[in-house]
């Protein structure tokens, strides 16, 4: 890579918002780089069923939708690089992003870093990640064939993923901190009808136990204070804990630099942040509805407005 190269736009993050921005920027013949730290696709590749994205075919999954978005971006020549950015300099006409492998420069930046799963924060949780604790049913459900699993959370994600887990697990317990779900009514109805799903209301997971793999959870009823030490079925010897209690925006890099609220980047309706030439799009932005459909919309707007910004620079 040519280190002295100055791109028209660097898009930081390769989820739906970033890929959409890349598509629009590429089509506008902007010299475009999409930087992604691991694997393109963002959170949606953890989803088994995408049935609320307009035009999605029946049986569309997160990965199948993302594959099509990547193919489309490739047709319009946005460059794509895997690197983890550790430092940013966003003030001034030339923005600099320093990564673990390289340093990158651009006249404008679109931040689409998205959000990451929130942790329970109880003992045993991080110790057993990948050993019985998971944040992705699509990735890990098959490991729990005919076993018992505990899903923590009561929002759309928790309930949808609980329904998906019933295809594998023997029994799915939803542990929710209140006695009423937050999930959309249509999703709730499906869950209440599913005989494999059980609810543990007003409760929280206080500890995750195991020996190598998870074999127990300690659950506390928040109303009565009663603590239950649940052990895996003796013959099975292990159980799963899937955590879906929301997401936190990935904005650590921009703390003290960009205006934020509750960790989300504040933009105007054209995706502009408080720094000229710096835009934010998708889940990382303060907004009402975090969905693929709004992420791709944000990305398109950000790219078009970035192009206008570049025109104004000359
Ligand atoms: P969410 O809507 O923020 O729900 C988080 C759930 O976890 C809530 O039930 C919350 O309880 C619980 N919770 C939060 N912090 C907790 C903690 N520390 N300990 C225990 N429980 C905790 O998150 P989400 O379900 O991941 O959804 C995120 C966004 O994506 C939402 O806007 C959602 O609508 C959207 N989404 C949409 C779809 C769809 O349209 N099909 C699918 C998935 C996600 P309380 O209810 O008590 O606050």
Boltz pocket constraint, residues with backbone or C-beta under 6 A from the ligand:
constraints:
  - pocket:
      binder: B
      contacts: [[A, 52], [A, 119], [A, 120], [A, 152], [A, 153], [A, 154], [A, 155], [A, 156], [A, 157], [A, 158], [A, 160], [A, 177], [A, 178], [A, 180], [A, 181], [A, 182], [A, 183], [A, 203], [A, 204], [A, 244], [A, 245], [A, 246], [A, 247], [A, 288], [A, 289], [A, 290]]
      max_distance: 6.0
